Amino acid sequence: MRRFLSDPSQAHYRRAWLLLLLFTTVLLGIGIGLRDPWPADEPRFALNALEMLRTGQFWFPHRGGELYPDKPPVFMWASALSIWLTGSVRWGFLIPTTLAGIGTLLLTVDLCRRLYGRRIALMSGLALLSAFQFVLQAKTAQIDMMLTFCTTLATYGLLRHALLGPARRWWLVGWAAMGLGIITKGVGILPLTLLPAWLWLAYSRRARGRIAPITLKAALQGVAVMVACIAAWAVPMIVMATWGDDPSLAAYRDNILFKQTGQRYADSWTHLEPWYYYLVSVLPWAWMPLVLAFPWALPAWWRRLRRSDPRILLPLSSVILIVTFFSLSPGKRGVYMLPTLPLLVLAMAPLLPGLVTRKGLQWLGFGLLALLGGLLLAAGILGAAGLPALTKVAERHAVSPWAWWIVIGAIAVGLLVALRPRRGLWALASWLVVFWVSWSTWGYALQDHARSPRDMMAQVRSITGADAWLAMPDFDEEFLLQSRQPSIQFGDRTPASAQFRRAFAWLQQDRSRWMFAMQRQAEDYDCIDRDQIHDLGIQNGDDWWLIPATAVDRCQGDANAAPVFVAPTTLPDHTGSAPRV
């Protein structure tokens, strides 16, 4: 690849481009089919998709038989399609995010090629692939990678118009992508953060002629296209919810349109963090190793900004505004920063040829690899030797990764010795490839039994029998996804105490029924006969009990305490066409 990067000829570029595409596909795609959906979010979206396929209800997502109003359905549609095509949840659930990651990289590389040339384009692709959060999220079945693809497509369209245009068609594509992003996850409007700097540059004397102006007509056309894309989903949903016979659909409409958008941003009720959370706790690792170049990138950016270079100012100002936007909301999650990575690479792209020649940066790469490799090697050796603190953590999570850590730690040491500090960045990049390949194979094999309750739910079925009904108070989606017997739950928003009272009443109606519950919750009820409990052990950090109906005879039930939802994915499928979990 280094030879290709230094040779700008067309033939070498094509080969390097194909090599980059193949490398990206393998790196992001390896591991598909080797694990089940893992908490926190993956089982939920897999369950949404599986219920769509089982019930045929695609417009209103459900989870465990209950309406799921937290997110629009686009990602669930993509998951349902991939699961249907593969015939398996295990094979299909990761495909949408993998394809979104590949698409995001292709858009970034192509835009850099048009702005800076072939060599820098290839380097920008490698830079994006080196970013830890980008690869992690491409291997995680969450909405955010698909959102990032939408925002990157929108950015691509807007910048094709701004910097390489005028290009009216790409301008409208950008707005359409924002509309698609909004119905994927409400913050699809993030590319609008390009507009403040764009407007300033368009009417600045120093930048006049280097950027296409934004006319009122073009703005109105763009907004119209975005609204049309949103309306393609929202209008039918609103019509069915408003004039349908099911009052729960009206509650879904109000929740998805208002509570999960403006209220979630301005008055978030979950993931509460201080304003500096991203700067201190997320960006240092999410942008790694790109942040290592900041001591040299910052002055270079400043020099280009003083020349009003729109190719730098637009993506860089967008990064700053996105970080600020999410920092002002009380609710924060690390994945919210993912859309900034393609923008950061766009801003850093023209600096890459000079940055990789910096001895100081090579030393930083060398030092980071020494730190990561040293920690993993030391932890692996100490864990294998039986250090009590590490042994306790391994027992708690039912994973003993010592051999894996020793191997990848030793590989890090080997790379450090072979490439020396003067090629520290290449050593770090090579080790990251080893890490992600081993994570997606060896790491999956080590963790899947602990993070997926497939084996535990098979044990539940063997104890209760395949036809026994199972109650899951305060359920977690991964257990409902893996359940292979008729199962019920009592409403995601219902307080746990009310769910247990309703579960007791339900169990007392039929002595052949069972309850599956967390030990730390069930042990609060002294009325449960401890002698009849089956202790199933630890899963996802919690102890779990399987409780027969005969064990709750002394408990006070309440048939009106909570609703009962039957999970359709747990019922027998007589058509034989349901995808396998």
C-alpha positions in Angstrom: 0.0 0.0 0.0 2.9 2.4 0.8 4.2 1.9 -2.8 0.7 2.6 -4.2 0.4 5.7 -2.1 3.6 7.1 -3.5 2.7 6.3 -7.1 0.0 8.6 -8.6 -0.3 6.7 -11.9 -3.8 5.6 -13.0 -3.0 1.9 -13.1 -1.5 1.9 -9.6 -4.3 4.0 -8.3 -6.9 1.6 -9.6 -5.1 -1.3 -8.0 -4.7 0.6 -4.7 -8.4 1.6 -4.8 -9.5 -2.0 -5.3 -7.1 -3.2 -2.6 -8.5 -0.6 -0.2 -12.1 -1.6 -1.0 -11.3 -5.3 -0.5 -9.4 -4.6 2.7 -12.3 -2.5 4.0 -14.8 -5.1 3.2 -12.8 -7.9 4.9 -11.9 -5.8 7.9 -15.5 -4.6 8.6 -17.2 -7.8 7.5 -15.2 -10.4 9.2 -17.1 -11.9 12.1 -20.5 -11.8 10.5 -22.3 -15.0 11.5 -19.9 -15.8 14.4 -22.0 -14.2 17.2 -25.5 -13.4 18.4 -26.8 -9.9 19.1 -25.2 -8.4 22.2 -26.6 -5.9 24.7 -27.3 -3.1 25.0 -29.0 -2.2 21.7 -28.4 -5.0 19.3 -31.0 -7.5 20.7 -33.6 -4.8 20.7 -33.3 -3.9 17.0 -32.9 -7.6 16.1 -36.2 -8.3 18.0 -37.9 -5.3 16.2 -36.8 -6.8 12.9 -37.8 -10.3 13.7 -41.2 -9.2 14.9 -41.8 -7.3 11.7 -41.1 -10.5 9.7 -43.2 -12.6 12.0 -46.3 -10.3 12.2 -46.1 -8.4 8.9 -46.4 -5.1 10.8 -43.6 -3.0 9.3 -45.0 0.5 9.8 -45.1 0.4 13.6 -42.1 -1.4 15.2 -42.9 -3.7 18.1 -40.7 -5.2 20.8 -42.0 -8.2 22.7 -45.5 -7.6 21.4 -45.5 -3.9 22.6 -45.2 -0.8 20.4 -41.6 0.5 20.3 -41.8 4.3 19.9 -38.2 5.2 20.6 -36.8 5.2 17.0 -38.2 5.5 13.5 -38.3 2.2 11.6 -35.7 2.6 8.8 -32.9 0.8 10.6 -35.4 -2.0 11.6 -36.5 -2.3 7.9 -32.8 -2.7 6.8 -32.3 -5.3 9.6 -35.5 -7.2 8.6 -34.4 -7.2 5.0 -31.0 -8.6 5.7 -32.4 -11.2 8.2 -35.0 -12.3 5.6 -32.3 -12.5 2.8 -30.0 -14.6 5.0 -32.7 -16.6 6.8 -31.0 -16.1 10.1 -30.7 -13.3 12.7 -27.2 -14.4 13.5 -26.1 -13.9 9.9 -28.2 -10.9 9.1 -28.2 -8.5 12.0 -24.7 -7.1 11.4 -25.0 -6.6 7.6 -26.7 -3.1 7.6 -24.0 -1.5 9.7 -21.2 -3.2 7.8 -22.6 -1.9 4.5 -23.1 1.6 6.0 -19.5 1.6 7.2 -18.3 0.7 3.7 -20.5 3.3 2.1 -19.3 6.0 4.5 -15.7 5.2 3.7 -16.3 5.2 -0.1 -18.0 8.6 0.1 -15.2 10.1 2.1 -12.5 8.7 -0.2 -14.3 9.9 -3.3 -14.8 13.4 -2.0 -11.2 13.6 -1.0 -10.1 12.4 -4.4 -12.1 15.2 -6.1 -10.8 17.8 -3.7 -7.1 16.8 -3.3 -6.2 14.0 -5.7 -5.8 10.2 -5.7 -2.9 9.8 -3.2 -4.6 11.9 -0.5 -7.9 10.1 -1.1 -6.3 6.7 -0.4 -4.6 8.1 2.7 -7.9 9.5 3.9 -9.5 6.0 3.6 -6.8 4.5 5.7 -7.1 7.3 8.2 -10.8 6.7 8.6 -10.2 2.9 9.0 -7.7 3.6 11.7 -10.3 5.5 13.8 -11.2 3.2 16.7 -14.9 4.3 17.0 -15.5 3.9 13.2 -14.5 0.3 13.1 -16.1 -0.5 16.4 -19.5 0.9 15.3 -19.2 -0.8 11.9 -19.1 -4.0 13.8 -22.0 -3.1 16.1 -25.6 -3.4 15.0 -26.7 0.0 16.2 -28.5 2.8 14.4 -25.6 5.2 14.6 -23.5 3.8 11.7 -26.5 4.0 9.4 -27.1 7.5 10.6 -23.5 8.3 9.9 -23.8 7.0 6.3 -26.9 9.3 5.8 -25.1 12.3 7.2 -21.9 11.6 5.2 -24.0 11.2 2.0 -25.7 14.6 2.9 -22.2 16.1 3.5 -20.9 14.7 0.2 -23.9 16.2 -1.7 -23.7 19.6 -0.1 -19.9 19.8 -0.5 -20.0 18.7 -4.1 -22.3 21.6 -4.6 -20.3 24.1 -2.4 -16.7 23.3 -3.5 -17.0 21.6 -6.8 -20.2 23.0 -8.2 -22.6 24.5 -8.6 -24.1 21.0 -8.7 -27.9 21.3 -8.1 -28.4 17.6 -8.3 -26.0 16.9 -5.5 -27.4 19.7 -3.5 -30.8 18.0 -3.6 -29.2 14.6 -2.9 -27.7 16.1 0.2 -31.1 17.3 1.5 -32.7 14.0 0.6 -30.1 12.2 2.6 -30.8 14.4 5.6 -34.5 13.5 5.3 -33.5 9.8 5.3 -31.2 10.4 8.3 -34.1 12.1 10.2 -36.3 9.0 9.8 -33.4 6.8 10.7 -32.6 8.7 13.9 -33.9 12.1 14.5 -30.6 14.0 14.3 -30.2 13.5 10.5 -30.0 17.3 10.2 -26.4 17.4 11.5 -25.1 18.4 8.0 -26.8 21.7 8.4 -23.9 22.6 10.7 -22.0 23.2 7.4 -24.3 26.2 6.6 -23.0 28.9 9.0 -19.4 28.8 7.6 -20.8 28.3 4.1 -22.9 31.4 4.3 -20.1 33.4 5.8 -17.6 32.3 3.1 -20.2 32.8 0.2 -20.4 36.5 1.1 -16.8 37.0 2.2 -14.6 39.0 -0.2 -11.6 36.8 0.5 -13.5 33.5 -0.4 -15.7 34.9 -3.1 -15.6 32.6 -6.2 -14.2 29.7 -4.3 -17.6 28.5 -3.0 -21.0 28.3 -4.5 -23.6 30.7 -3.0 -26.8 29.5 -1.4 -29.8 31.1 -3.0 -33.3 31.3 -1.4 -34.7 29.2 -4.3 -32.1 26.5 -3.8 -32.7 26.5 0.0 -36.5 26.1 -0.4 -36.0 23.3 -2.9 -33.7 21.5 -0.6 -36.0 21.8 2.4 -38.9 20.6 0.2 -36.9 17.5 -0.8 -36.0 16.8 2.8 -39.6 17.2 4.0 -40.8 15.0 1.1 -38.5 12.2 2.3 -39.7 12.6 5.9 -43.3 12.7 4.8 -43.0 9.4 2.9 -42.8 7.7 6.3 -44.5 10.3 8.6 -47.7 11.0 6.7 -48.9 7.4 6.4 -47.9 6.8 10.1 -49.8 9.9 11.3 -52.8 9.0 9.2 -53.0 5.4 10.5 -52.3 6.5 14.1 -54.8 9.4 14.1 -57.7 7.7 12.3 -57.1 4.1 13.3 -59.0 2.1 15.9 -56.0 1.5 18.1 -55.5 4.3 20.7 -51.9 3.0 21.4 -51.0 4.1 17.9 -51.8 7.7 18.8 -49.5 7.5 21.8 -46.8 6.1 19.5 -47.3 9.0 17.1 -46.9 11.6 19.9 -43.9 9.8 21.4 -41.9 9.4 18.2 -42.7 12.9 16.9 -42.2 14.9 20.1 -40.8 13.1 23.1 -38.0 11.3 21.2 -36.9 14.4 19.4 -37.1 17.8 21.1 -37.8 16.6 24.6 -35.1 13.9 24.5 -32.6 16.6 23.5 -33.7 19.5 25.7 -34.9 17.5 28.8 -33.3 14.1 28.5 -34.2 11.5 31.1 -31.4 9.1 30.5 -27.6 8.9 30.0 -27.1 12.2 31.9 -23.6 13.6 31.8 -21.8 16.9 32.3 -21.2 19.3 29.4 -17.5 18.3 29.1 -18.3 14.6 28.9 -17.4 14.3 25.2 -14.2 16.3 25.4 -12.9 14.3 28.4 -14.4 10.8 28.2 -15.3 10.1 24.5 -13.2 12.0 21.9 -9.8 11.0 23.3 -10.5 7.3 22.5 -13.2 7.7 19.7 -10.9 9.8 17.5 -7.8 7.8 18.4 -5.3 7.6 16.8 -6.2 10.7 14.8 -6.0 12.9 17.9 -2.3 12.1 18.1 -1.8 14.4 15.1 -3.5 17.4 16.7 -0.2 19.1 17.9 0.7 19.5 14.2 -2.8 19.6 12.7 -4.0 22.6 14.8 -1.4 25.1 13.6 -1.7 23.8 10.0 -5.5 24.3 10.2 -5.1 27.8 11.6 -2.8 28.8 8.7 -5.4 27.5 6.2 -8.3 29.1 8.0 -6.5 32.4 7.9 -6.5 32.0 4.1 -10.3 31.2 4.3 -9.8 27.8 2.7 -13.4 26.5 2.4 -12.2 22.9 2.1 -11.0 23.1 5.7 -13.3 25.6 7.2 -16.6 23.8 6.3 -15.9 20.3 7.7 -13.9 21.6 10.7 -16.6 24.1 11.7 -19.2 21.3 11.3 -17.2 19.1 13.7 -17.0 21.8 16.3 -20.7 22.6 16.0 -21.8 19.0 16.3 -19.7 18.5 19.4 -21.1 21.7 20.8 -24.7 20.7 19.9 -24.5 17.4 21.7 -22.6 18.8 24.6 -25.5 21.2 25.3 -27.9 18.3 25.8 -28.0 16.8 29.3 -28.3 13.3 27.7 -25.1 12.0 26.2 -23.8 8.8 24.6 -20.4 8.2 23.1 -22.0 6.9 19.8 -23.3 10.4 19.2 -19.8 11.5 18.1 -19.6 8.9 15.3 -20.8 11.3 12.5 -17.9 13.7 13.3 -15.3 11.1 12.1 -15.8 11.5 8.3 -15.8 15.2 8.7 -12.6 15.1 10.8 -10.9 13.1 8.1 -12.1 15.5 5.4 -10.5 18.4 7.4 -7.3 16.4 8.1 -7.0 15.0 4.5 -4.7 17.6 2.9 -2.4 17.4 5.9 -1.9 13.7 5.9 1.2 13.5 3.5 3.1 15.9 5.8 1.8 14.4 9.1 3.1 10.9 8.4 6.6 12.2 7.9 6.7 13.8 11.3 9.1 12.1 13.6 7.2 13.2 16.7 4.0 11.7 15.4 5.7 8.4 14.6 7.0 8.4 18.2 3.5 9.0 19.5 2.2 6.1 17.5 5.0 4.0 18.9 4.3 5.1 22.4 0.5 4.4 22.1 1.2 0.9 20.8 3.7 0.3 23.6 1.0 1.4 26.1 -1.8 -0.7 24.6 0.3 -3.8 23.9 2.1 -3.6 27.3 -1.2 -3.3 29.2 -2.7 -6.3 27.4 0.4 -8.4 27.7 0.7 -7.7 31.4 -3.0 -8.2 32.1 -2.9 -11.5 30.2 0.1 -12.8 32.0 -1.3 -11.7 35.4 -4.7 -13.1 34.7 -3.3 -16.4 33.6 -1.2 -16.5 36.8 -4.4 -16.1 38.8 -4.2 -12.5 40.1 -7.2 -12.3 42.4 -8.6 -9.0 41.1 -8.5 -10.2 37.5 -9.8 -13.6 38.4 -12.8 -12.0 40.1 -13.6 -9.9 37.1 -13.3 -12.9 34.8 -15.6 -15.0 36.9 -18.1 -12.1 37.1 -18.3 -11.8 33.3 -17.7 -15.5 32.6 -14.8 -14.7 30.2 -11.1 -15.5 30.5 -9.4 -13.7 27.7 -5.8 -14.2 29.0 -4.5 -16.2 26.1 -6.0 -13.8 23.6 -4.5 -10.8 25.4 -1.1 -12.4 25.6 -1.0 -13.1 21.9 -2.0 -9.7 20.7 0.2 -8.1 23.4 3.1 -10.2 22.1 2.3 -9.2 18.5 2.4 -5.5 19.6 5.9 -6.1 21.1 7.1 -7.8 17.9 5.9 -4.9 15.8 7.6 -2.4 18.1 10.9 -4.3 17.8 10.6 -4.8 14.0 9.5 -1.3 12.9 11.1 0.9 15.6 9.9 4.4 16.6 10.6 5.9 13.1 7.8 3.8 11.7 5.6 3.9 14.8 2.4 4.8 12.9 2.8 1.8 10.6 3.4 -0.4 13.6 0.2 0.9 15.3 -1.8 0.6 12.1 -0.7 -3.0 11.6 -1.5 -3.9 15.2 -5.0 -2.4 14.9 -5.6 -4.7 11.9 -4.5 -7.7 14.1 -6.7 -6.4 16.9 -9.9 -6.1 14.9 -9.4 -9.4 13.1 -8.8 -11.2 16.4 -11.6 -9.3 18.1 -14.0 -10.4 15.3 -13.0 -14.1 15.5 -11.2 -15.1 18.7 -12.8 -12.3 20.7 -16.3 -13.2 19.5 -15.8 -16.9 20.4 -14.6 -16.0 23.9 -17.5 -13.5 24.6 -20.5 -14.9 22.8 -21.6 -17.4 25.5 -21.3 -14.7 28.1 -23.0 -11.9 26.2 -25.7 -13.9 24.5 -28.2 -15.9 26.6 -28.7 -18.5 23.9 -27.4 -21.3 26.2 -29.2 -20.1 29.2 -32.6 -19.9 27.4 -32.0 -23.4 26.0 -31.5 -24.5 29.7 -34.7 -22.8 30.6 -36.6 -24.7 27.9 -35.1 -28.0 29.0 -36.2 -27.4 32.6 -39.7 -26.1 31.8 -40.5 -28.0 28.6 -41.0 -26.4 25.2 -44.7 -25.7 25.7 -44.6 -24.1 29.1 -45.4 -20.4 29.3 -42.7 -18.1 30.7 -43.1 -14.6 32.3 -40.3 -12.1 32.1 -40.8 -9.2 34.5 -38.6 -6.2 33.8 -37.3 -8.1 30.8 -34.1 -7.6 28.8 -34.4 -7.9 25.0 -31.6 -10.5 24.6 -33.5 -13.0 26.7 -36.8 -12.5 24.9 -34.9 -12.7 21.5 -33.4 -16.1 22.5 -36.5 -17.5 24.2 -37.9 -20.6 22.4 -41.1 -21.1 24.3 -44.2 -18.9 24.7 -43.2 -15.8 26.6 -44.9 -12.7 28.0 -43.7 -9.4 29.4 -45.5 -6.6 31.2 -44.6 -3.4 29.5 -41.3 -1.7 29.1 -42.4 1.5 30.9 -44.2 -0.4 33.8 -42.4 -0.1 37.2 -40.7 -3.4 38.2 -42.8 -3.7 41.4 -46.0 -3.6 39.4 -44.6 -6.1 36.9 -43.9 -8.6 39.7 -47.4 -8.2 41.2 -48.9 -8.9 37.8 -46.5 -11.8 37.3 -47.6 -13.4 40.6 -51.3 -13.1 39.6 -50.5 -14.6 36.1 -48.5 -17.5 37.6 -51.3 -18.3 40.1 -53.8 -18.8 37.3 -52.0 -21.9 36.0 -49.5 -23.9 38.1 -47.7 -25.1 34.9 -46.3 -21.6 34.3 -42.9 -20.2 35.1 -41.2 -16.9 35.8 -37.6 -15.9 34.7 -36.3 -13.0 36.8 -33.1 -11.3 38.0 -32.1 -12.6 41.5 -31.5 -9.1 42.9 -35.1 -8.2 42.1 -36.8 -11.5 42.9 -35.1 -11.9 46.3 -36.9 -8.8 47.5 -40.0 -11.0 47.8 -39.9 -13.2 50.8 -43.1 -14.9 49.7 -41.2 -16.9 47.0 -40.4 -20.4 48.1 -36.6 -20.5 47.8 -36.5 -24.3 47.8 -38.2 -24.5 44.4 -36.0 -22.0 42.6 -33.6 -23.0 39.9 -30.5 -20.8 40.1 -29.3 -20.4 36.5 -26.1 -18.6 37.3 -24.7 -15.4 35.8 -25.5 -13.8 32.5 -24.5 -10.3 31.4 -23.4 -9.5 34.9 -26.6 -10.5 36.8 -27.7 -13.7 38.5 -30.9 -15.2 37.2 -33.6 -17.4 38.8 -36.2 -19.7 37.2 -39.2 -19.8 39.4 -42.2 -22.2 39.0 -45.7 -21.1 39.6 -45.9 -23.4 42.7 -43.3 -21.2 44.4 -45.4 -18.1 44.5 -48.5 -19.4 46.1 -48.0 -17.1 49.2 -47.3 -14.0 47.0 -49.9 -11.2 46.7 -50.7 -10.8 43.0 -52.6 -8.0 41.2 -54.2 -8.8 37.8 -54.6 -5.0 37.2 -51.1 -3.9 38.1 -49.7 -4.1 34.5 -50.6 -5.0 31.0 -49.6 -8.4 29.5 -47.9 -8.6 26.1 -47.3 -11.9 24.3 -44.0 -11.9 22.4 -44.9 -13.2 18.9 -41.3 -14.3 18.2 -41.6 -16.9 21.0 -44.8 -18.5 19.6 -44.6 -21.6 17.4 -44.3 -20.8 13.7 -46.5 -23.2 11.7 -45.4 -21.8 8.4 -41.8 -22.9 8.7 -40.7 -19.6 7.2 -39.5 -17.7 10.2 -35.8 -16.8 10.3 -33.6 -18.6 12.7 -32.1 -16.8 15.7 
